[in-house]
Amino acid sequence: MPNCPECENPLDLDVDEVEEGDIVACDECGTEFEVVGTEPLELAHVDSDELDEDDDEFMEEEEEEE
Ligand SMILES: [Zn+2]
């Protein structure tokens, strides 16, 4: 069983059942990988554009006090 490249958790997938282009997700860290090769099994990070915007900016409320 292949291990997750991110957290070393054993990935619950059957190497006989995956095909190139399949997306597998790690149960442990949630990272998704694309199967880019099956012999031997090769996994590549899936780029997720949706997680790109990670704004931690917070607006401070302007309060005028006299
Ligand atoms: Zn993982």
N, CA, C, O and the ligand as a Tripos MOL2 file, in Angstrom:
@<TRIPOS>MOLECULE
protein
  265   263    67     0     0
PROTEIN
NO_CHARGES

@<TRIPOS>ATOM
      1 N           0.8360   -1.1940    0.0000 N.3       1 MET1
      2 CA          0.0000    0.0000    0.0000 C.3       1 MET1
      3 C           0.8780    1.2540    0.0000 C.2       1 MET1
      4 O           1.7820    1.3890    0.8250 O.2       1 MET1
      5 N           0.6110    2.1440   -0.9070 N.am      2 PRO2
      6 CA          1.4320    3.3700   -0.9590 C.3       2 PRO2
      7 C           1.1580    4.2820    0.2230 C.2       2 PRO2
      8 O           0.0740    4.2730    0.8050 O.2       2 PRO2
      9 N           2.1500    5.0550    0.5550 N.am      3 ASN3
     10 CA          1.9930    6.0070    1.6490 C.3       3 ASN3
     11 C           1.7600    7.4140    1.1040 C.2       3 ASN3
     12 O           2.2060    7.7660    0.0110 O.2       3 ASN3
     13 N           1.0570    8.1920    1.8930 N.am      4 CYS4
     14 CA          0.8270    9.5830    1.5450 C.3       4 CYS4
     15 C           2.1550   10.3380    1.5840 C.2       4 CYS4
     16 O           2.8620   10.3030    2.5900 O.2       4 CYS4
     17 N           2.4880   11.0140    0.4950 N.am      5 PRO5
     18 CA          3.7480   11.7760    0.4770 C.3       5 PRO5
     19 C           3.7540   12.9130    1.4890 C.2       5 PRO5
     20 O           4.8190   13.4060    1.8620 O.2       5 PRO5
     21 N           2.5980   13.3260    1.9270 N.am      6 GLU6
     22 CA          2.5070   14.4500    2.8460 C.3       6 GLU6
     23 C           2.6830   14.0280    4.2930 C.2       6 GLU6
     24 O           3.4620   14.6270    5.0340 O.2       6 GLU6
     25 N           1.9510   12.9870    4.6940 N.am      7 CYS7
     26 CA          1.9420   12.6560    6.1180 C.3       7 CYS7
     27 C           2.3250   11.2070    6.3940 C.2       7 CYS7
     28 O           2.2660   10.7500    7.5350 O.2       7 CYS7
     29 N           2.7250   10.4750    5.3280 N.am      8 GLU8
     30 CA          3.1910    9.1040    5.5060 C.3       8 GLU8
     31 C           2.1000    8.1350    5.9190 C.2       8 GLU8
     32 O           2.3750    6.9770    6.2350 O.2       8 GLU8
     33 N           0.8650    8.6090    5.9170 N.am      9 ASN9
     34 CA         -0.2390    7.7300    6.2620 C.3       9 ASN9
     35 C          -0.4640    6.7450    5.1120 C.2       9 ASN9
     36 O          -0.4580    7.1430    3.9480 O.2       9 ASN9
     37 N          -0.6610    5.4820    5.4270 N.am     10 PRO10
     38 CA         -0.9220    4.5200    4.3450 C.3      10 PRO10
     39 C          -2.2040    4.8820    3.6030 C.2      10 PRO10
     40 O          -3.2640    5.0230    4.2130 O.2      10 PRO10
     41 N          -2.1020    5.0290    2.2970 N.am     11 LEU11
     42 CA         -3.2740    5.3900    1.5080 C.3      11 LEU11
     43 C          -4.1180    4.1510    1.2540 C.2      11 LEU11
     44 O          -3.6250    3.0910    0.8700 O.2      11 LEU11
     45 N          -5.4110    4.3340    1.4860 N.am     12 ASP12
     46 CA         -6.3240    3.2130    1.3390 C.3      12 ASP12
     47 C          -6.7500    3.0720   -0.1200 C.2      12 ASP12
     48 O          -7.8790    3.3980   -0.4880 O.2      12 ASP12
     49 N          -5.8420    2.5900   -0.9230 N.am     13 LEU13
     50 CA         -6.2040    2.3850   -2.3240 C.3      13 LEU13
     51 C          -5.5390    1.1100   -2.8470 C.2      13 LEU13
     52 O          -4.4850    0.6840   -2.3750 O.2      13 LEU13
     53 N          -6.1940    0.5350   -3.8270 N.am     14 ASP14
     54 CA         -5.6830   -0.6910   -4.4130 C.3      14 ASP14
     55 C          -4.9370   -0.3370   -5.6980 C.2      14 ASP14
     56 O          -5.5280    0.1610   -6.6570 O.2      14 ASP14
     57 N          -3.6560   -0.5970   -5.7020 N.am     15 VAL15
     58 CA         -2.8560   -0.1890   -6.8520 C.3      15 VAL15
     59 C          -3.3110   -0.8760   -8.1360 C.2      15 VAL15
     60 O          -3.0190   -0.4070   -9.2360 O.2      15 VAL15
     61 N          -4.0240   -1.9860   -7.9890 N.am     16 ASP16
     62 CA         -4.5340   -2.6760   -9.1770 C.3      16 ASP16
     63 C          -5.7890   -2.0210   -9.7300 C.2      16 ASP16
     64 O          -6.2090   -2.2850  -10.8560 O.2      16 ASP16
     65 N          -6.3760   -1.1580   -8.9050 N.am     17 GLU17
     66 CA         -7.6530   -0.5760   -9.3040 C.3      17 GLU17
     67 C          -7.5830    0.8860   -9.7080 C.2      17 GLU17
     68 O          -8.5630    1.4550  -10.1880 O.2      17 GLU17
     69 N          -6.4210    1.4890   -9.5100 N.am     18 VAL18
     70 CA         -6.3080    2.8900   -9.9010 C.3      18 VAL18
     71 C          -5.7780    3.0000  -11.3300 C.2      18 VAL18
     72 O          -5.0450    2.1380  -11.8160 O.2      18 VAL18
     73 N          -6.1670    4.0700  -11.9690 N.am     19 GLU19
     74 CA         -5.6980    4.3330  -13.3210 C.3      19 GLU19
     75 C          -5.0500    5.7010  -13.3760 C.2      19 GLU19
     76 O          -5.2820    6.5460  -12.5110 O.2      19 GLU19
     77 N          -4.2440    5.9110  -14.3900 N.am     20 GLU20
     78 CA         -3.6660    7.2320  -14.5710 C.3      20 GLU20
     79 C          -4.7650    8.2640  -14.6990 C.2      20 GLU20
     80 O          -5.7110    8.0840  -15.4650 O.2      20 GLU20
     81 N          -4.6420    9.3390  -13.9530 N.am     21 GLY21
     82 CA         -5.6500   10.3930  -14.0060 C.3      21 GLY21
     83 C          -6.6280   10.3180  -12.8620 C.2      21 GLY21
     84 O          -7.3870   11.2570  -12.6210 O.2      21 GLY21
     85 N          -6.6160    9.1920  -12.1460 N.am     22 ASP22
     86 CA         -7.4940    9.0880  -10.9770 C.3      22 ASP22
     87 C          -7.0460   10.0540   -9.8830 C.2      22 ASP22
     88 O          -5.8610   10.3580   -9.7450 O.2      22 ASP22
     89 N          -8.0060   10.5210   -9.1230 N.am     23 ILE23
     90 CA         -7.6930   11.3820   -7.9870 C.3      23 ILE23
     91 C          -7.9200   10.5820   -6.7060 C.2      23 ILE23
     92 O          -8.9920   10.0190   -6.4850 O.2      23 ILE23
     93 N          -6.9070   10.5490   -5.8870 N.am     24 VAL24
     94 CA         -7.0530    9.8710   -4.6010 C.3      24 VAL24
     95 C          -6.8350   10.8920   -3.4910 C.2      24 VAL24
     96 O          -6.0330   11.8160   -3.6180 O.2      24 VAL24
     97 N          -7.5570   10.7020   -2.4240 N.am     25 ALA25
     98 CA         -7.4270   11.6320   -1.3060 C.3      25 ALA25
     99 C          -6.9380   10.8820   -0.0780 C.2      25 ALA25
    100 O          -7.3330    9.7440    0.1780 O.2      25 ALA25
    101 N          -6.0910   11.5310    0.6550 N.am     26 CYS26
    102 CA         -5.5720   10.9450    1.8840 C.3      26 CYS26
    103 C          -6.5900   11.1300    2.9970 C.2      26 CYS26
    104 O          -7.0780   12.2350    3.2360 O.2      26 CYS26
    105 N          -6.8990   10.0390    3.6690 N.am     27 ASP27
    106 CA         -7.8760   10.1180    4.7660 C.3      27 ASP27
    107 C          -7.3460   10.9370    5.9290 C.2      27 ASP27
    108 O          -8.1040   11.5710    6.6640 O.2      27 ASP27
    109 N          -6.0520   10.9100    6.0780 N.am     28 GLU28
    110 CA         -5.4490   11.5240    7.2660 C.3      28 GLU28
    111 C          -5.3400   13.0370    7.1470 C.2      28 GLU28
    112 O          -5.7710   13.7610    8.0440 O.2      28 GLU28
    113 N          -4.7670   13.5230    6.0450 N.am     29 CYS29
    114 CA         -4.5360   14.9670    5.9380 C.3      29 CYS29
    115 C          -5.4340   15.6260    4.9020 C.2      29 CYS29
    116 O          -5.4610   16.8520    4.7940 O.2      29 CYS29
    117 N          -6.1690   14.8230    4.1410 N.am     30 GLY30
    118 CA         -7.1150   15.3930    3.1970 C.3      30 GLY30
    119 C          -6.5010   15.8630    1.8960 C.2      30 GLY30
    120 O          -7.1960   16.3940    1.0300 O.2      30 GLY30
    121 N          -5.2040   15.6690    1.7560 N.am     31 THR31
    122 CA         -4.5350   16.1000    0.5290 C.3      31 THR31
    123 C          -4.9450   15.2010   -0.6320 C.2      31 THR31
    124 O          -5.0270   13.9800   -0.4970 O.2      31 THR31
    125 N          -5.2000   15.8310   -1.7720 N.am     32 GLU32
    126 CA         -5.5920   15.0580   -2.9400 C.3      32 GLU32
    127 C          -4.4030   14.8830   -3.8790 C.2      32 GLU32
    128 O          -3.6100   15.7990   -4.0990 O.2      32 GLU32
    129 N          -4.3140   13.6890   -4.4140 N.am     33 PHE33
    130 CA         -3.2370   13.3860   -5.3420 C.3      33 PHE33
    131 C          -3.7990   12.8130   -6.6260 C.2      33 PHE33
    132 O          -4.7990   12.0960   -6.6260 O.2      33 PHE33
    133 N          -3.1310   13.1480   -7.7230 N.am     34 GLU34
    134 CA         -3.5140   12.5630   -8.9960 C.3      34 GLU34
    135 C          -2.5480   11.4350   -9.3100 C.2      34 GLU34
    136 O          -1.3370   11.5570   -9.1270 O.2      34 GLU34
    137 N          -3.1100   10.3460   -9.7820 N.am     35 VAL35
    138 CA         -2.2850    9.2180  -10.1890 C.3      35 VAL35
    139 C          -1.6800    9.5450  -11.5580 C.2      35 VAL35
    140 O          -2.3900    9.6450  -12.5580 O.2      35 VAL35
    141 N          -0.3730    9.7070  -11.5810 N.am     36 VAL36
    142 CA          0.2780   10.0570  -12.8400 C.3      36 VAL36
    143 C           1.0070    8.8610  -13.4420 C.2      36 VAL36
    144 O           1.5160    8.9280  -14.5620 O.2      36 VAL36
    145 N           1.0520    7.7770  -12.6940 N.am     37 GLY37
    146 CA          1.6880    6.5720  -13.2070 C.3      37 GLY37
    147 C           1.2900    5.3940  -12.3480 C.2      37 GLY37
    148 O           1.0600    5.5490  -11.1490 O.2      37 GLY37
    149 N           1.2050    4.2180  -12.9440 N.am     38 THR38
    150 CA          0.7520    3.0660  -12.1680 C.3      38 THR38
    151 C           1.8370    2.0040  -12.0000 C.2      38 THR38
    152 O           1.7590    1.1790  -11.0900 O.2      38 THR38
    153 N           2.8290    2.0170  -12.8560 N.am     39 GLU39
    154 CA          3.8920    1.0180  -12.7350 C.3      39 GLU39
    155 C           5.2530    1.6610  -12.8720 C.2      39 GLU39
    156 O           5.7660    1.7950  -13.9830 O.2      39 GLU39
    157 N           5.8460    2.0610  -11.7650 N.am     40 PRO40
    158 CA          5.2840    1.9920  -10.4060 C.3      40 PRO40
    159 C           4.2940    3.1220  -10.1630 C.2      40 PRO40
    160 O           4.1880    4.0630  -10.9490 O.2      40 PRO40
    161 N           3.5810    3.0030   -9.0670 N.am     41 LEU41
    162 CA          2.5910    4.0160   -8.7340 C.3      41 LEU41
    163 C           3.2580    5.3600   -8.4580 C.2      41 LEU41
    164 O           4.1880    5.4660   -7.6580 O.2      41 LEU41
    165 N           2.7600    6.3660   -9.1350 N.am     42 GLU42
    166 CA          3.2880    7.7170   -8.9130 C.3      42 GLU42
    167 C           2.1570    8.6670   -8.6510 C.2      42 GLU42
    168 O           1.1540    8.6860   -9.3640 O.2      42 GLU42
    169 N           2.3300    9.4530   -7.6200 N.am     43 LEU43
    170 CA          1.2880   10.4090   -7.2560 C.3      43 LEU43
    171 C           1.8080   11.8320   -7.3970 C.2      43 LEU43
    172 O           2.9740   12.1160   -7.1210 O.2      43 LEU43
    173 N           0.9270   12.7150   -7.8300 N.am     44 ALA44
    174 CA          1.2940   14.1230   -7.9400 C.3      44 ALA44
    175 C           0.2570   14.9580   -7.2190 C.2      44 ALA44
    176 O          -0.9320   14.6380   -7.2080 O.2      44 ALA44
    177 N           0.7240   16.0140   -6.6290 N.am     45 HIS45
    178 CA         -0.1860   16.9410   -5.9510 C.3      45 HIS45
    179 C          -1.2230   17.4800   -6.9110 C.2      45 HIS45
    180 O          -0.9080   17.8130   -8.0540 O.2      45 HIS45
    181 N          -2.4510   17.5660   -6.4550 N.am     46 VAL46
    182 CA         -3.4810   18.2180   -7.2470 C.3      46 VAL46
    183 C          -3.5100   19.6850   -6.8580 C.2      46 VAL46
    184 O          -3.6700   20.0390   -5.6900 O.2      46 VAL46
    185 N          -3.3510   20.5220   -7.8620 N.am     47 ASP47
    186 CA         -3.4000   21.9570   -7.5690 C.3      47 ASP47
    187 C          -4.8310   22.4000   -7.3990 C.2      47 ASP47
    188 O          -5.6740   22.2000   -8.2740 O.2      47 ASP47
    189 N          -5.0870   22.9980   -6.2720 N.am     48 SER48
    190 CA         -6.4300   23.4770   -6.0130 C.3      48 SER48
    191 C          -6.4330   24.9970   -5.9680 C.2      48 SER48
    192 O          -5.9350   25.6100   -5.0240 O.2      48 SER48
    193 N          -6.9970   25.5790   -6.9960 N.am     49 ASP49
    194 CA         -7.0220   27.0360   -7.0650 C.3      49 ASP49
    195 C          -7.9640   27.6310   -6.0220 C.2      49 ASP49
    196 O          -7.8400   28.7870   -5.6160 O.2      49 ASP49
    197 N          -8.9070   26.7930   -5.6100 N.am     50 GLU50
    198 CA         -9.9160   27.3120   -4.6860 C.3      50 GLU50
    199 C          -9.3240   27.6850   -3.3270 C.2      50 GLU50
    200 O          -9.8510   28.5360   -2.6100 O.2      50 GLU50
    201 N          -8.2240   27.0300   -2.9980 N.am     51 LEU51
    202 CA         -7.6280   27.2980   -1.7000 C.3      51 LEU51
    203 C          -6.6130   28.4330   -1.7680 C.2      51 LEU51
    204 O          -5.9070   28.7230   -0.8020 O.2      51 LEU51
    205 N          -6.5610   29.0640   -2.9350 N.am     52 ASP52
    206 CA         -5.5620   30.0990   -3.1430 C.3      52 ASP52
    207 C          -5.7870   31.3220   -2.2660 C.2      52 ASP52
    208 O          -4.8600   31.8630   -1.6640 O.2      52 ASP52
    209 N          -7.0330   31.7340   -2.2150 N.am     53 GLU53
    210 CA         -7.3170   32.9530   -1.4730 C.3      53 GLU53
    211 C          -7.4530   32.6580    0.0180 C.2      53 GLU53
    212 O          -8.4620   32.1360    0.4930 O.2      53 GLU53
    213 N          -6.4350   33.0030    0.6990 N.am     54 ASP54
    214 CA         -6.4130   32.7150    2.1300 C.3      54 ASP54
    215 C          -6.1610   34.0080    2.8910 C.2      54 ASP54
    216 O          -5.1360   34.1920    3.5460 O.2      54 ASP54
    217 N          -7.1190   34.8710    2.7760 N.am     55 ASP55
    218 CA         -6.9520   36.1800    3.3990 C.3      55 ASP55
    219 C          -7.2730   36.1500    4.8860 C.2      55 ASP55
    220 O          -8.3850   35.8280    5.3030 O.2      55 ASP55
    221 N          -6.3010   36.4830    5.6360 N.am     56 ASP56
    222 CA         -6.5340   36.5540    7.0780 C.3      56 ASP56
    223 C          -6.7520   37.9950    7.5370 C.2      56 ASP56
    224 O          -6.7700   38.3110    8.7260 O.2      56 ASP56
    225 N          -6.9150   38.8350    6.5410 N.am     57 GLU57
    226 CA         -7.1040   40.2470    6.8490 C.3      57 GLU57
    227 C          -8.3810   40.4640    7.6470 C.2      57 GLU57
    228 O          -9.4290   39.8860    7.3610 O.2      57 GLU57
    229 N          -8.2610   41.2850    8.6190 N.am     58 PHE58
    230 CA         -9.4840   41.5970    9.3570 C.3      58 PHE58
    231 C          -9.6860   43.0980    9.3810 C.2      58 PHE58
    232 O          -8.7390   43.8810    9.4570 O.2      58 PHE58
    233 N         -10.9450   43.4660    9.3160 N.am     59 MET59
    234 CA        -11.2520   44.8870    9.3030 C.3      59 MET59
    235 C         -11.4750   45.3770   10.7350 C.2      59 MET59
    236 O         -12.2270   44.8030   11.5230 O.2      59 MET59
    237 N         -10.7930   46.4440   11.0080 N.am     60 GLU60
    238 CA        -10.9840   47.0060   12.3300 C.3      60 GLU60
    239 C         -12.1000   48.0390   12.2730 C.2      60 GLU60
    240 O         -12.0890   48.9600   11.4550 O.2      60 GLU60
    241 N         -13.0110   47.8650   13.1190 N.am     61 GLU61
    242 CA        -14.1350   48.7830   13.1290 C.3      61 GLU61
    243 C         -13.7250   50.1570   13.6290 C.2      61 GLU61
    244 O         -13.1120   50.3140   14.6850 O.2      61 GLU61
    245 N         -14.0840   51.1220   12.8400 N.am     62 GLU62
    246 CA        -13.7340   52.4790   13.2550 C.3      62 GLU62
    247 C         -14.8210   53.0190   14.1730 C.2      62 GLU62
    248 O         -16.0010   53.0980   13.8310 O.2      62 GLU62
    249 N         -14.3650   53.3740   15.3200 N.am     63 GLU63
    250 CA        -15.3240   53.8850   16.2850 C.3      63 GLU63
    251 C         -14.8720   55.2400   16.7930 C.2      63 GLU63
    252 O         -13.8140   55.3700   17.4080 O.2      63 GLU63
    253 N         -15.6650   56.2130   16.5370 N.am     64 GLU64
    254 CA        -15.2720   57.5500   16.9800 C.3      64 GLU64
    255 C         -15.9060   57.8680   18.3240 C.2      64 GLU64
    256 O         -17.1230   57.8240   18.5020 O.2      64 GLU64
    257 N         -15.0480   58.1800   19.2310 N.am     65 GLU65
    258 CA        -15.5550   58.4760   20.5700 C.3      65 GLU65
    259 C         -15.0820   59.8540   21.0120 C.2      65 GLU65
    260 O         -13.9440   60.2480   20.7600 O.2      65 GLU65
    261 N         -15.9280   60.5370   21.6400 N.am     66 GLU66
    262 CA        -15.4970   61.8680   22.0640 C.3      66 GLU66
    263 C         -15.4320   61.9900   23.5810 C.2      66 GLU66
    264 O         -15.0860   63.0510   24.1000 O.2      66 GLU66
    265 ZN         -1.7630   12.4570    4.0970 Zn       67 ZN67
@<TRIPOS>BOND
     1     1     2 1
     2     2     3 1
     3     3     4 2
     4     3     5 am
     5     5     6 1
     6     6     7 1
     7     7     8 2
     8     7     9 am
     9     9    10 1
    10    10    11 1
    11    11    12 2
    12    11    13 am
    13    13    14 1
    14    14    15 1
    15    15    16 2
    16    15    17 am
    17    17    18 1
    18    18    19 1
    19    19    20 2
    20    19    21 am
    21    21    22 1
    22    22    23 1
    23    23    24 2
    24    23    25 am
    25    25    26 1
    26    26    27 1
    27    27    28 2
    28    27    29 am
    29    29    30 1
    30    30    31 1
    31    31    32 2
    32    31    33 am
    33    33    34 1
    34    34    35 1
    35    35    36 2
    36    35    37 am
    37    37    38 1
    38    38    39 1
    39    39    40 2
    40    39    41 am
    41    41    42 1
    42    42    43 1
    43    43    44 2
    44    43    45 am
    45    45    46 1
    46    46    47 1
    47    47    48 2
    48    47    49 am
    49    49    50 1
    50    50    51 1
    51    51    52 2
    52    51    53 am
    53    53    54 1
    54    54    55 1
    55    55    56 2
    56    55    57 am
    57    57    58 1
    58    58    59 1
    59    59    60 2
    60    59    61 am
    61    61    62 1
    62    62    63 1
    63    63    64 2
    64    63    65 am
    65    65    66 1
    66    66    67 1
    67    67    68 2
    68    67    69 am
    69    69    70 1
    70    70    71 1
    71    71    72 2
    72    71    73 am
    73    73    74 1
    74    74    75 1
    75    75    76 2
    76    75    77 am
    77    77    78 1
    78    78    79 1
    79    79    80 2
    80    79    81 am
    81    81    82 1
    82    82    83 1
    83    83    84 2
    84    83    85 am
    85    85    86 1
    86    86    87 1
    87    87    88 2
    88    87    89 am
    89    89    90 1
    90    90    91 1
    91    91    92 2
    92    91    93 am
    93    93    94 1
    94    94    95 1
    95    95    96 2
    96    95    97 am
    97    97    98 1
    98    98    99 1
    99    99   100 2
   100    99   101 am
   101   101   102 1
   102   102   103 1
   103   103   104 2
   104   103   105 am
   105   105   106 1
   106   106   107 1
   107   107   108 2
   108   107   109 am
   109   109   110 1
   110   110   111 1
   111   111   112 2
   112   111   113 am
   113   113   114 1
   114   114   115 1
   115   115   116 2
   116   115   117 am
   117   117   118 1
   118   118   119 1
   119   119   120 2
   120   119   121 am
   121   121   122 1
   122   122   123 1
   123   123   124 2
   124   123   125 am
   125   125   126 1
   126   126   127 1
   127   127   128 2
   128   127   129 am
   129   129   130 1
   130   130   131 1
   131   131   132 2
   132   131   133 am
   133   133   134 1
   134   134   135 1
   135   135   136 2
   136   135   137 am
   137   137   138 1
   138   138   139 1
   139   139   140 2
   140   139   141 am
   141   141   142 1
   142   142   143 1
   143   143   144 2
   144   143   145 am
   145   145   146 1
   146   146   147 1
   147   147   148 2
   148   147   149 am
   149   149   150 1
   150   150   151 1
   151   151   152 2
   152   151   153 am
   153   153   154 1
   154   154   155 1
   155   155   156 2
   156   155   157 am
   157   157   158 1
   158   158   159 1
   159   159   160 2
   160   159   161 am
   161   161   162 1
   162   162   163 1
   163   163   164 2
   164   163   165 am
   165   165   166 1
   166   166   167 1
   167   167   168 2
   168   167   169 am
   169   169   170 1
   170   170   171 1
   171   171   172 2
   172   171   173 am
   173   173   174 1
   174   174   175 1
   175   175   176 2
   176   175   177 am
   177   177   178 1
   178   178   179 1
   179   179   180 2
   180   179   181 am
   181   181   182 1
   182   182   183 1
   183   183   184 2
   184   183   185 am
   185   185   186 1
   186   186   187 1
   187   187   188 2
   188   187   189 am
   189   189   190 1
   190   190   191 1
   191   191   192 2
   192   191   193 am
   193   193   194 1
   194   194   195 1
   195   195   196 2
   196   195   197 am
   197   197   198 1
   198   198   199 1
   199   199   200 2
   200   199   201 am
   201   201   202 1
   202   202   203 1
   203   203   204 2
   204   203   205 am
   205   205   206 1
   206   206   207 1
   207   207   208 2
   208   207   209 am
   209   209   210 1
   210   210   211 1
   211   211   212 2
   212   211   213 am
   213   213   214 1
   214   214   215 1
   215   215   216 2
   216   215   217 am
   217   217   218 1
   218   218   219 1
   219   219   220 2
   220   219   221 am
   221   221   222 1
   222   222   223 1
   223   223   224 2
   224   223   225 am
   225   225   226 1
   226   226   227 1
   227   227   228 2
   228   227   229 am
   229   229   230 1
   230   230   231 1
   231   231   232 2
   232   231   233 am
   233   233   234 1
   234   234   235 1
   235   235   236 2
   236   235   237 am
   237   237   238 1
   238   238   239 1
   239   239   240 2
   240   239   241 am
   241   241   242 1
   242   242   243 1
   243   243   244 2
   244   243   245 am
   245   245   246 1
   246   246   247 1
   247   247   248 2
   248   247   249 am
   249   249   250 1
   250   250   251 1
   251   251   252 2
   252   251   253 am
   253   253   254 1
   254   254   255 1
   255   255   256 2
   256   255   257 am
   257   257   258 1
   258   258   259 1
   259   259   260 2
   260   259   261 am
   261   261   262 1
   262   262   263 1
   263   263   264 2
@<TRIPOS>SUBSTRUCTURE
     1 MET1         2 RESIDUE 1 A MET
     2 PRO2         6 RESIDUE 1 A PRO
     3 ASN3        10 RESIDUE 1 A ASN
     4 CYS4        14 RESIDUE 1 A CYS
     5 PRO5        18 RESIDUE 1 A PRO
     6 GLU6        22 RESIDUE 1 A GLU
     7 CYS7        26 RESIDUE 1 A CYS
     8 GLU8        30 RESIDUE 1 A GLU
     9 ASN9        34 RESIDUE 1 A ASN
    10 PRO10       38 RESIDUE 1 A PRO
    11 LEU11       42 RESIDUE 1 A LEU
    12 ASP12       46 RESIDUE 1 A ASP
    13 LEU13       50 RESIDUE 1 A LEU
    14 ASP14       54 RESIDUE 1 A ASP
    15 VAL15       58 RESIDUE 1 A VAL
    16 ASP16       62 RESIDUE 1 A ASP
    17 GLU17       66 RESIDUE 1 A GLU
    18 VAL18       70 RESIDUE 1 A VAL
    19 GLU19       74 RESIDUE 1 A GLU
    20 GLU20       78 RESIDUE 1 A GLU
    21 GLY21       82 RESIDUE 1 A GLY
    22 ASP22       86 RESIDUE 1 A ASP
    23 ILE23       90 RESIDUE 1 A ILE
    24 VAL24       94 RESIDUE 1 A VAL
    25 ALA25       98 RESIDUE 1 A ALA
    26 CYS26      102 RESIDUE 1 A CYS
    27 ASP27      106 RESIDUE 1 A ASP
    28 GLU28      110 RESIDUE 1 A GLU
    29 CYS29      114 RESIDUE 1 A CYS
    30 GLY30      118 RESIDUE 1 A GLY
    31 THR31      122 RESIDUE 1 A THR
    32 GLU32      126 RESIDUE 1 A GLU
    33 PHE33      130 RESIDUE 1 A PHE
    34 GLU34      134 RESIDUE 1 A GLU
    35 VAL35      138 RESIDUE 1 A VAL
    36 VAL36      142 RESIDUE 1 A VAL
    37 GLY37      146 RESIDUE 1 A GLY
    38 THR38      150 RESIDUE 1 A THR
    39 GLU39      154 RESIDUE 1 A GLU
    40 PRO40      158 RESIDUE 1 A PRO
    41 LEU41      162 RESIDUE 1 A LEU
    42 GLU42      166 RESIDUE 1 A GLU
    43 LEU43      170 RESIDUE 1 A LEU
    44 ALA44      174 RESIDUE 1 A ALA
    45 HIS45      178 RESIDUE 1 A HIS
    46 VAL46      182 RESIDUE 1 A VAL
    47 ASP47      186 RESIDUE 1 A ASP
    48 SER48      190 RESIDUE 1 A SER
    49 ASP49      194 RESIDUE 1 A ASP
    50 GLU50      198 RESIDUE 1 A GLU
    51 LEU51      202 RESIDUE 1 A LEU
    52 ASP52      206 RESIDUE 1 A ASP
    53 GLU53      210 RESIDUE 1 A GLU
    54 ASP54      214 RESIDUE 1 A ASP
    55 ASP55      218 RESIDUE 1 A ASP
    56 ASP56      222 RESIDUE 1 A ASP
    57 GLU57      226 RESIDUE 1 A GLU
    58 PHE58      230 RESIDUE 1 A PHE
    59 MET59      234 RESIDUE 1 A MET
    60 GLU60      238 RESIDUE 1 A GLU
    61 GLU61      242 RESIDUE 1 A GLU
    62 GLU62      246 RESIDUE 1 A GLU
    63 GLU63      250 RESIDUE 1 A GLU
    64 GLU64      254 RESIDUE 1 A GLU
    65 GLU65      258 RESIDUE 1 A GLU
    66 GLU66      262 RESIDUE 1 A GLU
    67 ZN67       265 GROUP 0 **** ****
